Amino acid sequence: MIVGDEERFEEFHIYPTHGLLNDPNGLVYFKDQYHVFYQWNPWGTDHKYKVWGHVVSDDLVNWHRLPEALVPSLPEDQSGIYSGSTIVVDDQLYAFYTGNVRNEAGESIASYQMGAVSTDGVHFTKLGKLFDQPAGFTRHVRDPKIFKQNETYFLLLGAQRLDLTGDIIIYSSPDLHHWDFRGSLIDDQLAEVRGYMIECPDIAFMDGQAVLMFSPQGLTAKAGTLENIHNTGYVIGEFDAQRAKFAVQSSFEELDHGFEFYASQTVSHAGRTLLWGWSGMMPEAREQTLPTIADGWAHVLSLPREVSLQAKQLLQKPVAELGPFKRVEATEITGVGLWELEDTTWQLKLSATMYIERTGDQLTMRRRQWESQQWEERKITGALAMVQLVIDQDIVEVFAGDGQFVMTARYF
């Protein structure tokens, strides 16, 4: 929960007091606290302006708001502080983000990769532009993800090539100040899931393997997959630090099979890896008519999920800190709470426009879209085992198959 808000919009999820929230940014454990930064437009419920909002927690459950961490102040970030990441070096917190520039008509015309540093995790000193825009790419280069391997710092960036296809590019540095362009991280791999743009690349290392996560745009929906406007997924492989290349060893898998999940980012601390996403990527007409806009705010972050590898599959579970789930019959679910269903056949009505039902090894979400009044479905099929539901005021996250399946959706 958010501690201290006069009006609490959600019980479990991070949300803005006003304005529009989107991507989680800069996830880190620093100075004995978890820090979650996020994209935030405090001036409106659109995407015309962005700062880094900031909350901290001692326990992943109770969150406290802090002042805006990064705001536009330089020519290169005058129109917005876009997505990025952080890293702790010598007891200082370094932040890397994309600065956005718009023209007088409000059109985005340039982007720059920027740096900042903080001694307390709250107040940042900007370091300016890191490097010039790389050749061979459009202005759509963004979302730096910083990590360290073998005494070298690496920066991943989502990018669009001049042929209007997506890519993930990589830079390296010995000191966070001098950067060398190393080209494409994935070369000619993953051609079928590049789309016209790749956003929010991330890499996590677990059990001796590397998990590459990213959010491609412009993929064609297939039966039961890639059904949302944009999607987020992962591949498993090996990262070669000397060559700055990633060797893909698995197929692309979606992280979430519900209606709203995008732009995931991870943080590793105390032997585990946690993941957040933005529960708000949706078509423009749906976003513009989001019911919460009447109250002056839009979107939430997903719950923190603990992720692990089993064979070649990423498992996602709600963090244990949330508390115990109550095992019940579907008819006993009364609303907001942590619920666990053992039965293999049930139907749950969350609202007049949102149903979740299980029939054997199939789980179905049915929602009437608020902008069109059309019913849509999302389904998962497999060994579902116990089903856990985190039900909040207007968002539900469903975990099944001991972490194999996750579905997230807003509902009203």
C-alpha positions in Angstrom: 0.0 0.0 0.0 1.0 3.6 -0.4 1.4 5.0 3.1 0.2 8.5 3.8 -2.1 9.2 0.8 -5.2 11.1 1.7 -7.1 9.0 -0.9 -5.9 5.5 -1.6 -6.8 4.3 -5.1 -5.3 0.8 -4.7 -4.4 -1.5 -1.8 -1.5 -3.5 -3.2 -0.3 -1.6 -6.3 1.7 1.5 -6.9 -0.4 4.3 -8.5 0.0 8.1 -9.0 -1.9 10.5 -6.8 -2.8 12.4 -10.0 -1.6 12.4 -13.6 -0.4 9.5 -15.7 2.0 6.7 -14.6 3.7 4.3 -17.0 7.0 2.3 -17.2 8.8 1.2 -14.0 12.3 2.7 -14.0 15.6 2.5 -12.1 14.6 -0.4 -9.8 17.3 -0.8 -7.2 18.0 -1.7 -3.6 20.0 1.2 -2.1 20.6 2.6 1.4 18.6 -0.3 2.9 15.5 0.4 0.9 13.8 -0.7 -2.3 13.5 2.2 -4.8 11.0 2.2 -7.5 11.1 5.1 -10.0 8.5 5.4 -12.7 7.4 7.4 -15.7 5.0 10.1 -14.5 3.2 13.0 -16.1 2.1 15.1 -13.1 0.4 17.7 -15.4 -2.1 15.5 -17.2 -3.4 12.1 -18.1 -1.5 11.9 -21.4 2.1 11.2 -22.5 3.2 14.8 -23.4 5.5 15.3 -20.5 7.5 12.9 -18.2 9.4 13.0 -14.9 10.7 10.2 -12.7 8.2 9.6 -9.9 9.7 7.9 -6.8 8.5 5.6 -4.0 10.6 3.6 -1.5 9.9 0.6 0.7 11.6 -1.4 3.5 9.4 -4.5 2.9 8.0 -4.4 -0.7 4.5 -3.9 0.8 4.4 -0.4 2.4 5.5 2.3 0.0 6.3 5.9 0.8 6.3 8.7 -1.7 9.4 10.9 -2.3 9.8 14.0 -4.4 10.2 13.8 -8.1 13.7 12.3 -8.7 14.4 13.7 -12.2 12.7 16.5 -14.0 13.4 18.2 -17.4 16.1 20.9 -17.0 18.6 20.5 -19.8 18.3 21.1 -23.6 18.5 17.4 -24.2 15.7 16.4 -21.8 13.6 19.6 -21.9 10.4 17.7 -22.9 10.7 14.7 -20.7 12.7 12.3 -18.6 12.0 9.0 -20.3 12.7 5.4 -19.2 15.9 4.2 -17.8 17.7 2.3 -15.0 20.1 2.7 -12.1 23.2 1.0 -10.7 25.1 1.4 -7.4 28.8 2.1 -7.7 31.0 3.2 -4.7 28.0 3.9 -2.6 26.5 6.2 -5.2 23.4 5.7 -7.3 23.9 6.3 -11.0 20.8 6.8 -13.1 20.7 6.5 -16.9 17.6 7.7 -18.8 16.5 9.0 -22.2 15.9 12.7 -22.6 13.1 13.7 -25.0 12.8 16.9 -27.1 9.6 18.1 -28.7 9.0 20.9 -31.2 6.5 23.7 -30.8 3.8 21.5 -32.3 4.4 18.9 -29.5 6.0 16.4 -31.8 8.9 14.4 -30.5 11.9 15.3 -32.7 15.0 14.0 -30.8 16.2 11.7 -28.0 19.4 11.6 -26.0 20.9 9.1 -23.5 21.6 10.9 -20.3 23.2 10.3 -16.9 22.8 11.5 -13.3 24.2 10.6 -9.9 23.0 10.7 -6.3 24.6 10.1 -2.9 21.3 9.6 -1.1 19.0 8.1 -3.8 16.7 11.1 -3.6 18.6 14.1 -4.9 20.4 13.7 -8.3 23.1 15.7 -10.1 22.8 15.4 -13.8 25.9 14.3 -15.8 24.6 15.4 -19.2 24.6 13.5 -22.5 26.5 10.2 -22.6 27.2 10.0 -26.4 26.0 11.0 -29.8 23.1 9.2 -31.5 24.5 6.1 -33.3 24.5 5.9 -37.1 22.1 3.5 -38.8 19.2 4.2 -36.5 16.2 6.6 -36.4 15.7 9.0 -33.5 13.9 6.1 -31.7 16.7 5.0 -29.5 15.8 4.8 -25.8 15.3 3.1 -22.5 18.9 2.4 -21.3 19.4 -0.6 -19.1 22.7 -0.5 -17.2 24.5 -3.7 -15.9 28.0 -4.8 -15.1 29.9 -8.0 -16.2 33.6 -8.8 -15.8 34.5 -5.3 -14.5 32.9 -3.7 -17.6 29.7 -1.7 -17.6 27.2 -2.3 -20.4 24.2 -0.3 -21.5 21.4 -1.9 -23.5 19.1 0.3 -25.6 15.9 -0.3 -27.5 16.2 1.0 -31.0 14.7 1.3 -34.5 16.9 0.7 -37.5 16.7 2.8 -40.6 14.8 0.0 -42.3 12.1 0.5 -39.6 12.7 -2.7 -37.8 13.5 -3.1 -34.1 16.8 -3.9 -32.5 18.6 -4.0 -29.2 22.0 -2.2 -29.3 24.7 -2.2 -26.7 27.5 0.1 -25.4 30.3 -0.6 -23.0 32.4 1.5 -20.6 35.2 1.0 -18.1 34.0 3.8 -15.9 30.4 4.9 -16.7 31.7 8.1 -18.4 33.5 6.9 -21.6 31.3 4.8 -23.8 32.0 2.6 -26.9 29.3 1.5 -29.3 29.4 -2.2 -29.8 26.6 -2.6 -32.3 23.6 -4.9 -32.1 23.3 -7.2 -29.1 21.4 -9.8 -31.1 22.7 -9.3 -34.7 20.3 -11.2 -37.0 18.6 -13.3 -34.4 14.9 -12.9 -33.4 13.9 -11.5 -36.8 10.3 -12.7 -36.2 9.8 -10.7 -33.0 11.5 -7.4 -33.7 8.5 -5.6 -35.0 9.1 -1.9 -36.0 10.6 -1.0 -32.7 12.0 -2.7 -29.5 11.5 -0.9 -26.2 12.7 -1.5 -22.6 15.4 -4.2 -23.0 16.5 -5.8 -19.8 18.9 -8.6 -18.9 18.9 -10.8 -15.8 21.3 -13.5 -14.8 19.9 -16.6 -13.0 21.3 -20.2 -12.6 24.2 -19.6 -14.9 21.9 -18.4 -17.7 21.0 -15.0 -19.1 17.3 -13.9 -19.6 16.8 -11.2 -22.1 13.5 -9.3 -21.8 12.2 -6.7 -24.2 9.0 -5.1 -25.5 8.6 -5.3 -29.3 6.0 -3.1 -31.1 4.2 -4.0 -34.2 3.9 -7.8 -33.9 1.1 -9.6 -35.6 -1.3 -11.4 -33.2 -1.4 -15.2 -33.5 -3.9 -17.6 -32.1 -3.8 -17.2 -28.4 -0.6 -15.1 -28.4 0.5 -11.5 -28.9 -3.1 -10.3 -28.7 -2.5 -6.9 -27.1 -1.5 -3.7 -28.9 2.1 -4.3 -27.8 3.7 -7.1 -25.8 6.5 -8.0 -23.5 8.4 -11.2 -23.4 11.8 -12.9 -23.0 14.3 -15.3 -24.4 17.0 -17.4 -22.6 20.6 -17.6 -23.7 24.1 -16.6 -23.0 25.7 -13.2 -22.8 29.3 -13.0 -24.1 30.8 -10.0 -22.3 34.0 -9.9 -24.4 32.0 -9.7 -27.7 29.0 -7.9 -26.2 26.7 -10.4 -27.9 23.7 -12.4 -26.8 23.2 -15.9 -28.1 19.6 -16.9 -28.1 18.8 -20.4 -27.0 15.0 -20.4 -26.7 11.9 -19.1 -28.4 10.3 -15.8 -27.5 7.7 -16.2 -24.7 5.3 -13.6 -23.4 5.6 -12.7 -19.7 1.9 -12.1 -19.2 -1.1 -13.5 -20.9 -3.7 -11.0 -19.7 -4.8 -7.6 -21.1 -2.3 -5.1 -19.6 1.3 -5.8 -19.0 4.3 -4.0 -20.6 7.8 -2.5 -20.2 9.0 -4.9 -17.5 12.2 -4.2 -15.5 14.1 -6.3 -13.0 16.3 -5.8 -9.9 18.4 -8.4 -8.2 19.0 -8.3 -4.5 19.8 -10.8 -1.7 19.9 -13.8 -4.1 16.6 -13.2 -5.8 15.3 -11.3 -8.9 12.2 -9.2 -8.7 10.2 -7.9 -11.7 7.7 -5.1 -12.1 5.7 -4.1 -15.2 3.4 -1.3 -16.3 -0.2 -2.4 -16.2 -1.4 0.2 -18.6 -0.3 -0.4 -22.2 -3.5 -0.2 -24.3 -4.9 1.2 -27.5 -5.2 5.0 -27.6 -9.0 5.0 -27.6 -9.1 2.8 -24.6 -6.6 4.9 -22.7 -8.4 8.1 -23.4 -11.6 6.7 -21.9 -10.0 5.0 -18.9 -12.5 5.4 -16.1 -10.0 6.6 -13.6 -9.3 9.7 -15.7 -12.5 11.2 -14.3 -10.7 11.2 -11.0 -7.6 12.7 -12.5 -5.2 9.7 -12.7 -4.2 6.9 -15.0 -2.5 3.5 -14.7 -0.7 1.4 -12.1 2.4 -0.7 -11.9 2.1 -4.5 -11.5 3.0 -6.2 -8.2 6.6 -7.1 -7.7 7.1 -10.7 -8.9 9.9 -13.0 -7.8 11.2 -14.6 -11.0 13.3 -17.8 -11.3 14.3 -20.2 -14.1 13.1 -23.8 -14.4 14.6 -25.5 -17.4 14.0 -22.9 -20.2 11.0 -21.3 -18.6 10.8 -18.2 -16.5 8.6 -18.6 -13.4 6.8 -15.6 -11.9 5.3 -15.6 -8.4 4.0 -12.9 -6.1 6.6 -11.9 -3.6 6.2 -13.7 -0.2 6.1 -10.3 1.6 2.6 -9.7 0.3 1.4 -12.2 2.9 -0.5 -15.5 3.0 -3.2 -16.2 0.4 -6.6 -17.3 1.7 -7.8 -20.6 0.3 -11.5 -20.4 -0.6 -14.2 -21.4 -2.9 -14.8 -18.9 -5.8 -18.2 -18.0 -4.3 -16.4 -16.9 -1.1 -14.3 -14.2 -2.7 -15.5 -10.9 -1.5 -13.3 -8.4 -3.4 -9.9 -6.9 -2.6 -7.6 -9.5 -1.1 -5.2 -12.4 -1.7 -7.1 -15.5 -2.7 -6.3 -19.1 -3.6 -8.5 -21.5 -5.5 -7.9 -25.2 -5.5 -11.0 -26.3 -7.5 -10.6 -27.0 -11.2 -14.0 -25.7 -12.2 -15.2 -22.2 -11.1 -16.4 -18.8 -12.3 -15.6 -15.5 -10.7 -17.4 -12.3 -11.4 -15.3 -9.3 -10.5 -17.7 -6.8 -12.0 -20.5 -6.6 -14.6 -17.8 -6.3 -17.2 -15.1 -8.7 -16.0 -15.2 -12.5 -15.5 -12.5 -15.1 -14.8 -13.3 -18.8 -15.1 -11.5 -22.1 -15.0 -12.5 -25.3 -16.7 -10.0 -28.0 -16.1 -6.7 -26.9 -17.5 -8.0 -23.8 -19.2 -8.3 -20.4 -17.6 -10.2 -17.6 -19.3 -10.5 -13.9 -18.7 -13.5 -12.2 -20.3 -13.8 -8.4 -20.3 -16.1 -6.0 -21.9 -13.8 -3.2 -23.2 -15.0 0.1 -21.8 -14.3 2.1 -25.0 -16.1 -0.2 -27.4 -18.4 -2.3 -25.2 -17.1 -5.3 -27.1 -16.3 -8.5 -25.2 -12.7 -9.9 -25.5 -11.1 -13.0 -24.1 -7.6 -14.0 -23.0 -6.9 -17.7 -22.3 -4.1 -19.9 -21.0 -4.1 -23.7 -21.2 -1.8 -26.0 -19.3 -1.1 -27.6 -15.9 -2.7 -24.8 -13.9 -2.5 -26.4 -10.4 -3.5 -24.0 -7.7 -4.6 -20.6 -8.9 -3.8 -17.5 -6.9 -5.5 -14.1 -7.4 -4.4 -10.7 -6.2 -7.5 -8.6 -6.4 -7.2 -4.9 -6.0 -9.7 -2.0 -6.5 -9.6 -2.1 -10.3 -6.8 -4.5 -11.2 -6.4 -8.3 -10.9 -3.2 -10.4 -11.2 -3.7 -14.2 -11.6 -0.9 -16.7 -11.0 -1.2 -20.3 -12.0 0.8 -23.4 -12.7 3.2 -22.7 -9.8 4.5 -19.6 -11.6 4.2 -20.8 -15.2 1.3 -18.6 -16.1 0.4 -15.0 -15.2 -2.5 -12.8 -16.4 -3.0 -9.2 -15.5 -6.0 -7.0 -16.3 -7.7 -3.7 -15.2 -11.4 -4.0 -14.6 -14.2 -1.5 -13.8 
